[in-house]
């Protein structure tokens, strides 16, 4: 569990686990699908190994905002 942070550049995923902070640049991933559901937004990321994904609550970023941050995605309305 963590946060998606945008500080004027690409989005970052930040989490705290086992006493240390982890920061992953999400700009290095391409987005396969942006799924817009009633309770959450799911962002499926393309990677060389197992495909990671992000789940964001529907009260978080807007779908339009996510599309702006992840422009290479395919949007799927849920």
C-alpha positions in Angstrom: 0.0 0.0 0.0 1.3 3.4 -0.8 0.7 6.7 -2.6 0.9 7.9 -6.2 2.7 11.3 -6.2 3.0 13.7 -9.1 5.5 16.6 -8.5 5.6 18.3 -11.9 7.1 15.3 -13.6 5.9 11.7 -14.2 4.0 9.9 -11.5 5.9 8.1 -8.7 4.7 5.3 -6.4 5.8 5.8 -2.8 5.4 3.3 0.0 6.9 2.6 3.4 7.7 -0.9 4.3 10.1 -2.7 6.7 11.4 0.6 8.0 12.4 2.1 4.6 10.8 4.2 2.0 10.4 2.8 -1.6 10.0 5.1 -4.5 9.2 3.7 -8.0 9.1 5.9 -11.1 5.9 4.9 -12.9 7.0 6.8 -16.0 9.3 3.8 -16.8 6.2 1.5 -17.3 3.8 1.6 -20.2 0.1 1.4 -19.3 -1.8 -1.5 -20.8 -5.3 -0.6 -19.5 -6.9 2.1 -17.4 -10.1 0.5 -16.0 -12.7 2.9 -14.6 -15.0 1.0 -12.2 -17.6 2.5 -9.8 -15.5 2.0 -6.6 -12.0 2.2 -8.0 -9.7 2.9 -10.9 -7.3 0.1 -11.9 -4.2 0.8 -13.9 -2.5 -2.3 -15.5 1.1 -1.7 -16.2 3.2 -3.5 -18.8 6.4 -5.0 -17.5 9.0 -7.6 -18.4 7.8 -10.0 -15.6 4.6 -10.3 -13.7 2.3 -7.4 -14.6 2.0 -4.9 -11.7 -1.2 -2.9 -11.3 -2.4 0.1 -9.2 -5.8 0.3 -7.5 -6.9 3.8 -6.7 -10.1 4.7 -4.9 -12.9 6.3 -6.9 -12.6 9.3 -4.5 -8.9 9.8 -5.6 -7.7 11.2 -9.0 -10.3 11.7 -11.7 -10.3 9.5 -14.7 -9.4 12.5 -16.9 -6.5 13.3 -14.6 -5.3 9.7 -14.8 -5.6 9.8 -18.6 -3.4 12.9 -18.7 -0.7 11.3 -16.5 -0.8 8.0 -18.4 -1.4 9.0 -22.0 -0.4 5.7 -23.6 -3.1 3.7 -21.9 -6.2 2.1 -23.4 -9.2 3.3 -21.3 -11.9 0.8 -20.5 -15.1 2.1 -18.9 -16.4 -0.3 -16.2 
